[in-house]
Each structure stands twice: as structure tokens, then as C-alpha cells.
Amino acid sequence: MASEKYEVHKRMYEVLKGRDTPGAKMLAEWLEGVFHAVDEGRPVVYHSFALFSEVIIALDLQPLCCEAWDMLASRVDPQHPLKSIDAAHEAGIPSEMCSFDKAILGSVMRETMPPPSMIALSATPCQNAYITYQAVAHITGAPMWVSDIPYNMDEQGARDYWVEQYQGLIAFLEEQSGRKMDYDRLREVVEESNRCVEYWLELMELQKMKPAPRTGPLWSGTYAGMTSFGLPSSTAAVKATLDRAKEDVAQGKAAVPDEKARAVWFHFPVGWDTGLMKWMADMGVSVPFVEFDGYRAEPVDTSTPESMIRGMAGRALEVPMVKIAQGATDRYIEDLLYVIREWKADCAIIAGHPGCKWITGAHGLIRDACREEGIPILLYDLDLVDDRVTPEEESRAKIEQFLNMVLDRED
């Protein structure tokens, strides 16, 4: 079978199949769908994490979020993304480019990711992602649609323009697949994703409790958006995370029972340091909010095709990073301060991923804003994918020094 060549992901699939949790089942179903599409010659649609999968699923096409594909592989082979990054470097991709995107390019070149039938994305959240998918389209020859996004969504006509771009996405997928959108089917998919969103919002509200029921990335909601948004498996995964949190709250349990301080991790998780959050918990520090999980959108009105498209387009603007990376730095800073207040954090940590120059270039502004609010903040250099840039020992030493200072303040 054609899918047999994706050996690392086959191994991950077997691991997930052996776990009796809704989250594992969701990801196993997604991988299985990709394998079947490859073996049966059905269309595979590449999309970035900034574009959720509802319209792809409604057209009965197979979504493949490239960031999720590589993130999952690292769970069974930590060297997988590094091999792909090195392959990208050897092909001449600049070392300054985001390592998430270098890994995607390297995986395409190494043929460890199934080739796309078509590519769909929005011009977000950053230029790294935008240029990466253009390069992927060039390498594979796959047709590509890019939903253009205005710089300032508050300008007159900007929202309408963005909705038109979302309509263009549907037209592109229809043209390339030879299928017509069944809006009754889309309504089913969106109503399912609405249920998923409602569970997710309730879970995020629970995280505001002191002490918090969970610490660190919650995973299920963001993976649901990247892989299976609009399918029952994604709703079940998020509901299971919520149910466990509610049960713990009812029993008086907390992720960090002796919660001495709360830290906001305002970026994606460190992919290679899977024990980081437990290590922080052992210091008495909980992380009730990780920006990876920062999806705070409302359910979509499913009464008409137009309301669904407008609602999905609006919800796409609330994807983590899209919301805070689009436009002026003020939006990022305002959201950071909002999260610190709402999730009752004592401090914030921002790992300055080298590819995220829109963050590293604003470190001074971020630091000044937090200083004015009296909020301790740690800004330091760390590659979220490649541990060769800042090793675990060095990274944790910086965090430990910072958290000890915060804990001394709390005492």
C-alpha cells in the first residue's frame, strides 16, 4: 500500500490505537483517514494550523494539517523534525526561517508526508507560513488557494472582504475536487464544531479557578481544530478533557495542589521538553493558560449558508496567533495583559521562538507594558522545535531563576 512508506506515522497510529481515550481516538481516526485517502487515491488537502478543517470535511476531502503531521511524528521519533529541518537547510532554506516551517519543507522533500492534491490556507499568521506553503506548492505542483487578509480588520469593508475570501476558498475546493458544497452537510459539520467550541470555552473558563484543574497545554481543542473540527471525534475529545476537569473540581482536586504562583505561557508549548510543565508544577507553579490553547471564539449561526460562511470566517480570526499576530503589536500586548488578568497569573513567560520575529522584535514594547502593570515577565530565546538551539538544561535554568524570583515576591 502507498501509505506504508509513512513508517513513523504508522507507528504513531498504532500507539494511538492502543489508547482508550477520546483524544487518542480522534488523532488515530485522522491518521487513518490520511492513510486511506493515500491508498485509495482520494484528494488530500494541505492546510495550515490557522485554517480549520470544516469546509474540507464538508466536501468529503481529507484534511492534512502539516504542522500537526510533524508534531505527532516527534512523539515516537524525536529526531523526525530535526531530520526534516536539516534536509531543508541542505536544500538552501535559510536557517532564520521558522523551524515549524522548515520541518514541513523538509518532510515534503524527504517524502515523509503524503503529497497534496491541493493546498488551502490564509495569509496568516506570519510570512514564514505564507512563503512555506508557496514553496510546497512549487515543489509538489499542487494548486493553492490563499485567503488574503486585511492588515487592519477594523477598517470599513475589511470584514466583508475577508468573508469574500472565505467564499473564494470554498469555490477553489469545489473547482479542484469537482464536488459541489452540500450546505446541509456543512450545517451538520458546523453544528458539530459549535458543540466542540462550547465545551472548549467552558474548559477555558474552568482554568481561571484558583487553583487550576489543569496545568500546561490542554492539547485536545487545538488538535481538534487542526485535524478534525466538525467531526464527532473532535467534540468527544474536548468534552472528555472538560469532564475530567469538572470531576476534579467537584472532588477538590487541582493540577498543582500547593499552587504558590500562576504563570501564563504566552506561546506554543516546547515540543521537545515534554516534562517542562510537571517540572514547573514541582516548584509549585501552575500554568493555567498556554497561548496554544487560546481559542476564544463564539459558536456560528447555522441558519443560512451566508451566516455559516460569515461565522466561520469570523471564527478563523480567533485562531491562536492569527488573533494576536495580525496587525500592530498593540493587539498582542493587549491580549497578553487580558489573559494575565483573566487567568489570575502572577507572571508571564514568552519563549522567543527564532521564527517569530514579530514577537522578538517587540520584546522591548512587551517588557515595558508588563513593567507598567507590575507584571514579572521572562523573555528568552528558545526554539520550540529544535532543542539544538537552546538545550533543555539551559532553558530550564533561565525559567528556574525567574520563577524563584516570582516565588520570593509571593512570599
C-alpha positions as CSV (number, residue, x, y, z in Angstrom):
1,M,0.0,0.0,0.0
2,A,1.1,3.5,-0.8
3,S,0.7,4.6,2.9
4,E,3.2,2.0,4.1
5,K,6.1,4.4,3.4
6,Y,5.0,6.7,6.2
7,E,6.5,4.4,8.8
8,V,6.9,6.9,11.7
9,H,3.2,7.9,11.5
10,K,2.2,4.3,11.2
11,R,3.9,3.7,14.5
12,M,2.2,6.7,16.0
13,Y,-1.1,5.4,14.7
14,E,-0.5,2.1,16.5
15,V,0.3,3.9,19.7
16,L,-2.8,6.0,19.5
17,K,-5.0,3.0,18.6
18,G,-3.8,1.3,21.8
19,R,-5.0,4.1,24.0
20,D,-8.6,4.2,25.2
21,T,-9.1,7.9,25.3
22,P,-11.2,10.2,23.1
23,G,-8.2,12.4,22.3
24,A,-6.2,9.4,21.1
25,K,-9.1,8.1,19.1
26,M,-9.6,11.5,17.4
27,L,-5.9,11.6,16.2
28,A,-6.0,7.9,15.3
29,E,-9.1,8.5,13.1
30,W,-7.4,11.4,11.5
31,L,-4.2,9.5,10.6
32,E,-6.3,6.5,9.4
33,G,-8.2,8.9,7.2
34,V,-5.0,10.2,5.7
35,F,-3.7,6.7,5.1
36,H,-6.9,5.6,3.4
37,A,-7.0,8.7,1.2
38,V,-3.5,7.9,0.0
39,D,-4.2,4.2,-0.6
40,E,-7.5,4.9,-2.4
41,G,-6.2,7.9,-4.4
42,R,-8.7,10.3,-2.8
43,P,-7.9,14.1,-2.6
44,V,-5.6,15.2,0.3
45,V,-5.8,18.9,1.2
46,Y,-2.9,20.5,2.9
47,H,-3.8,23.3,5.2
48,S,-2.0,25.3,7.9
49,F,-3.0,25.3,11.6
50,A,-4.5,28.7,11.0
51,L,-7.2,27.3,8.8
52,F,-9.6,24.9,10.5
53,S,-10.9,21.9,8.6
54,E,-14.7,22.3,8.5
55,V,-15.2,23.2,4.8
56,I,-12.7,20.5,3.8
57,I,-14.6,17.9,5.8
58,A,-18.0,19.0,4.5
59,L,-16.7,18.4,0.9
60,D,-15.6,14.9,1.9
61,L,-12.0,15.7,1.3
62,Q,-9.2,14.6,3.5
63,P,-7.6,17.4,5.6
64,L,-3.9,17.2,6.4
65,C,-2.6,20.0,8.7
66,C,1.1,19.9,8.0
67,E,2.1,21.3,11.5
68,A,0.1,18.6,13.2
69,W,1.6,15.9,11.0
70,D,5.1,16.8,12.1
71,M,4.2,17.4,15.7
72,L,2.7,13.9,16.0
73,A,5.7,12.3,14.4
74,S,8.0,13.8,17.1
75,R,6.1,11.8,19.8
76,V,7.5,8.5,18.5
77,D,10.7,9.8,16.8
78,P,12.1,13.0,18.4
79,Q,14.6,13.1,15.6
80,H,11.9,13.3,12.9
81,P,11.5,17.1,12.8
82,L,15.3,17.6,13.1
83,K,15.9,15.4,10.1
84,S,13.4,17.4,8.1
85,I,14.9,20.7,9.3
86,D,18.4,19.5,8.3
87,A,17.0,18.4,4.9
88,A,15.6,21.9,4.4
89,H,18.9,23.5,5.4
90,E,20.7,21.3,2.9
91,A,18.3,22.4,0.2
92,G,19.2,26.0,0.8
93,I,16.3,27.1,3.1
94,P,17.5,29.9,5.3
95,S,18.4,29.0,8.9
96,E,16.5,32.1,10.1
97,M,13.2,30.7,8.9
98,C,10.7,29.2,11.4
99,S,11.6,25.7,12.4
100,F,8.0,24.5,12.2
101,D,8.0,25.6,8.5
102,K,11.5,24.2,7.8
103,A,10.3,20.9,9.2
104,I,7.3,21.0,6.8
105,L,9.5,21.7,3.8
106,G,12.0,19.1,4.8
107,S,9.2,16.5,5.3
108,V,7.9,17.2,1.8
109,M,11.4,16.9,0.3
110,R,12.0,13.7,2.2
111,E,8.6,12.4,1.2
112,T,7.6,11.6,4.8
113,M,4.4,13.5,4.3
114,P,1.8,12.4,1.7
115,P,1.8,14.7,-1.3
116,P,-1.1,17.2,-1.6
117,S,-3.9,17.2,-4.2
118,M,-4.4,20.9,-3.3
119,I,-3.3,23.4,-0.7
120,A,-5.6,25.8,1.2
121,L,-4.5,28.4,3.6
122,S,-5.0,32.0,4.7
123,A,-2.3,34.6,4.6
124,T,-1.7,34.2,8.3
125,P,-0.3,34.1,10.9
126,C,3.1,35.1,9.6
127,Q,5.3,35.4,6.5
128,N,7.1,32.2,7.4
129,A,4.0,30.1,7.0
130,Y,2.9,32.0,3.9
131,I,6.1,31.5,2.0
132,T,6.4,27.9,3.2
133,Y,3.2,26.8,1.5
134,Q,4.1,28.7,-1.6
135,A,7.3,26.7,-1.7
136,V,5.4,23.4,-1.1
137,A,3.1,24.3,-4.0
138,H,6.2,24.8,-6.2
139,I,7.8,21.6,-5.1
140,T,4.7,19.4,-5.5
141,G,2.9,21.2,-8.3
142,A,-0.3,21.3,-6.3
143,P,-2.8,24.1,-6.9
144,M,-3.0,26.6,-4.0
145,W,-5.6,29.0,-2.6
146,V,-4.6,31.8,-0.2
147,S,-7.3,33.7,1.6
148,D,-5.9,37.3,1.7
149,I,-6.5,39.1,4.9
150,P,-6.6,42.9,5.5
151,Y,-3.9,44.3,7.8
152,N,-6.5,46.1,9.9
153,M,-9.7,44.2,10.4
154,D,-11.3,47.3,12.0
155,E,-11.2,49.2,8.7
156,Q,-14.5,49.7,6.9
157,G,-15.2,46.9,4.5
158,A,-12.4,44.7,5.9
159,R,-14.7,42.1,7.3
160,D,-16.8,41.8,4.2
161,Y,-13.6,41.4,2.1
162,W,-12.4,38.6,4.5
163,V,-15.8,36.8,4.1
164,E,-15.4,37.0,0.3
165,Q,-12.0,35.4,0.6
166,Y,-13.6,32.6,2.6
167,Q,-16.2,32.2,-0.1
168,G,-13.3,32.0,-2.6
169,L,-11.8,29.2,-0.6
170,I,-15.0,27.1,-1.0
171,A,-15.1,27.9,-4.7
172,F,-11.5,26.8,-5.1
173,L,-12.0,23.5,-3.3
174,E,-15.1,22.8,-5.4
175,E,-13.3,23.6,-8.6
176,Q,-10.2,21.5,-7.8
177,S,-12.2,18.5,-6.4
178,G,-15.1,18.5,-8.9
179,R,-17.5,18.5,-6.0
180,K,-20.2,21.0,-5.0
181,M,-20.7,22.1,-1.5
182,D,-23.8,20.5,0.2
183,Y,-24.8,23.2,2.6
184,D,-27.0,20.8,4.6
185,R,-23.8,18.7,5.1
186,L,-21.9,21.9,6.0
187,R,-24.6,22.7,8.6
188,E,-24.1,19.3,10.2
189,V,-20.3,19.9,10.3
190,V,-20.6,23.4,11.7
191,E,-23.2,22.4,14.3
192,E,-20.8,19.7,15.5
193,S,-17.9,22.2,15.6
194,N,-20.2,24.5,17.6
195,R,-20.6,21.8,20.2
196,C,-16.9,21.4,20.3
197,V,-16.3,25.2,20.8
198,E,-18.9,25.4,23.6
199,Y,-17.1,22.6,25.5
200,W,-13.8,24.3,24.8
201,L,-14.9,27.7,26.1
202,E,-16.3,26.1,29.3
203,L,-13.0,24.3,29.8
204,M,-11.0,27.6,29.4
205,E,-13.3,29.2,32.0
206,L,-12.6,26.4,34.4
207,Q,-8.9,27.2,34.1
208,K,-9.5,30.6,35.7
209,M,-10.1,28.9,39.0
210,K,-7.5,29.1,41.8
211,P,-6.0,26.5,41.9
212,A,-6.5,25.5,38.3
213,P,-7.8,22.0,37.5
214,R,-5.2,21.6,34.7
215,T,-1.7,22.9,34.1
216,G,0.1,23.4,30.8
217,P,-1.3,22.8,27.3
218,L,-4.7,21.2,27.1
219,W,-4.0,19.9,23.6
220,S,-7.4,18.4,22.7
221,G,-9.0,21.6,21.5
222,T,-6.2,22.8,19.3
223,Y,-5.6,19.4,17.8
224,A,-9.3,19.2,17.2
225,G,-9.2,22.4,15.2
226,M,-6.1,21.3,13.2
227,T,-7.3,17.8,12.4
228,S,-11.0,17.0,12.9
229,F,-13.0,20.2,13.5
230,G,-16.6,19.3,12.7
231,L,-16.4,15.6,13.3
232,P,-17.8,13.9,16.4
233,S,-14.4,12.6,17.4
234,S,-13.1,16.1,18.0
235,T,-16.2,17.0,20.1
236,A,-15.7,13.9,22.1
237,A,-12.0,14.6,22.7
238,V,-12.7,18.1,24.0
239,K,-15.7,17.0,26.1
240,A,-13.6,14.3,27.7
241,T,-11.0,16.9,28.7
242,L,-13.7,19.1,30.1
243,D,-15.4,16.3,32.0
244,R,-12.2,15.3,33.7
245,A,-11.5,18.9,34.7
246,K,-15.1,19.2,36.1
247,E,-14.8,16.0,38.0
248,D,-11.5,17.1,39.6
249,V,-13.1,20.5,40.6
250,A,-16.0,18.7,42.1
251,Q,-13.6,16.5,44.1
252,G,-11.5,19.4,45.2
253,K,-8.5,18.3,43.1
254,A,-6.1,20.6,41.4
255,A,-3.3,20.1,38.9
256,V,-0.9,21.8,41.4
257,P,-2.5,21.4,44.9
258,D,0.1,23.6,46.6
259,E,-0.3,26.4,44.0
260,K,2.2,29.0,45.0
261,A,2.2,31.0,41.8
262,R,0.5,31.0,38.3
263,A,2.3,31.7,35.1
264,V,0.9,32.4,31.6
265,W,2.9,30.6,28.9
266,F,2.2,33.0,26.0
267,H,3.4,31.0,23.1
268,F,3.1,27.4,21.8
269,P,4.5,24.6,24.0
270,V,8.1,23.5,23.8
271,G,7.7,20.4,21.6
272,W,10.8,18.6,22.8
273,D,10.6,19.3,26.5
274,T,7.5,17.3,27.3
275,G,8.3,17.3,31.1
276,L,8.5,21.0,31.4
277,M,5.1,21.7,32.9
278,K,5.4,18.9,35.5
279,W,8.9,20.3,36.4
280,M,7.3,23.8,37.0
281,A,4.4,22.1,38.9
282,D,7.0,20.6,41.2
283,M,8.2,24.1,42.0
284,G,4.5,25.0,43.0
285,V,3.9,26.9,39.8
286,S,0.8,26.2,37.6
287,V,0.3,27.2,34.0
288,P,-3.5,27.8,33.6
289,F,-3.1,29.3,30.1
290,V,-0.9,28.4,27.2
291,E,-1.4,30.5,24.0
292,F,-1.5,27.3,22.0
293,D,-5.0,26.8,23.6
294,G,-6.0,30.5,23.3
295,Y,-9.0,29.9,21.0
296,R,-11.9,32.1,22.3
297,A,-14.5,32.3,19.6
298,E,-18.2,32.1,19.7
299,P,-20.5,29.4,18.0
300,V,-21.5,30.1,14.4
301,D,-25.0,30.9,13.3
302,T,-26.1,28.0,11.0
303,S,-29.4,29.3,9.9
304,T,-28.3,30.1,6.3
305,P,-25.3,29.3,4.0
306,E,-24.3,33.0,4.2
307,S,-24.4,33.1,8.0
308,M,-22.3,30.0,8.2
309,I,-19.7,31.4,5.9
310,R,-19.6,34.7,7.7
311,G,-19.4,32.9,11.1
312,M,-16.6,30.5,10.1
313,A,-14.7,33.4,8.6
314,G,-15.1,35.4,11.8
315,R,-14.1,32.4,13.9
316,A,-11.0,31.9,11.8
317,L,-9.7,35.3,13.1
318,E,-9.8,33.9,16.6
319,V,-7.3,31.1,16.0
320,P,-4.3,31.4,18.3
321,M,-1.6,33.5,16.7
322,V,-3.9,34.8,13.9
323,K,-5.7,36.9,16.5
324,I,-2.5,38.3,18.0
325,A,-0.1,38.2,15.1
326,Q,-2.2,40.0,12.6
327,G,-1.7,43.8,12.5
328,A,0.0,46.0,15.1
329,T,1.9,44.8,18.1
330,D,-0.6,46.5,20.3
331,R,-3.0,43.7,19.7
332,Y,-0.5,41.1,21.0
333,I,0.2,43.2,24.1
334,E,-3.4,43.9,24.9
335,D,-4.2,40.2,24.7
336,L,-1.3,39.2,26.9
337,L,-2.4,41.7,29.6
338,Y,-6.0,40.5,29.2
339,V,-5.0,36.8,29.7
340,I,-2.9,37.7,32.7
341,R,-5.8,39.4,34.4
342,E,-8.5,36.9,33.5
343,W,-6.5,33.8,34.3
344,K,-5.2,35.5,37.5
345,A,-1.5,35.0,36.6
346,D,1.4,36.2,38.8
347,C,3.8,36.3,35.8
348,A,4.3,35.5,32.1
349,I,6.8,33.6,30.1
350,I,7.4,34.1,26.4
351,A,9.9,31.8,24.8
352,G,11.2,33.8,21.9
353,H,11.0,31.3,19.0
354,P,13.5,32.4,16.4
355,G,11.0,32.3,13.6
356,C,8.6,34.6,15.4
357,K,10.4,37.8,14.6
358,W,7.1,39.7,15.1
359,I,7.5,38.8,18.8
360,T,11.2,39.0,19.3
361,G,11.2,42.4,17.6
362,A,8.7,43.6,20.1
363,H,10.4,42.4,23.3
364,G,11.1,45.9,24.5
365,L,7.5,47.0,24.0
366,I,6.2,43.9,25.7
367,R,8.6,44.3,28.6
368,D,7.6,48.0,29.1
369,A,3.9,47.2,29.1
370,C,4.3,44.5,31.7
371,R,6.6,46.7,33.8
372,E,3.9,49.4,33.8
373,E,1.4,46.8,35.1
374,G,3.8,45.4,37.7
375,I,3.9,42.0,36.0
376,P,7.1,40.0,36.0
377,I,7.9,38.6,32.6
378,L,10.6,36.3,31.2
379,L,11.5,36.8,27.6
380,Y,14.2,34.4,26.3
381,D,15.4,32.7,23.2
382,L,14.2,29.2,22.6
383,D,13.4,27.1,19.5
384,L,10.1,25.4,20.1
385,V,11.0,22.5,17.7
386,D,14.8,22.3,17.6
387,D,16.5,21.6,21.0
388,R,19.9,22.2,19.5
389,V,19.3,26.0,19.7
390,T,18.7,26.2,23.4
391,P,19.2,22.8,25.2
392,E,16.8,21.8,28.0
393,E,19.3,22.4,30.8
394,E,19.9,26.0,29.7
395,S,16.2,26.7,29.1
396,R,15.1,25.3,32.5
397,A,17.9,27.2,34.3
398,K,16.5,30.5,32.9
399,I,13.0,29.5,33.9
400,E,14.0,28.4,37.4
401,Q,15.9,31.6,38.1
402,F,12.9,33.6,37.0
403,L,10.3,31.6,38.9
404,N,12.4,31.7,42.1
405,M,12.2,35.4,41.9
406,V,8.5,35.3,41.4
407,L,8.0,32.9,44.3
408,D,10.1,35.2,46.5
409,R,7.8,38.1,45.6
410,E,4.7,36.0,46.5
411,D,6.2,35.1,49.9
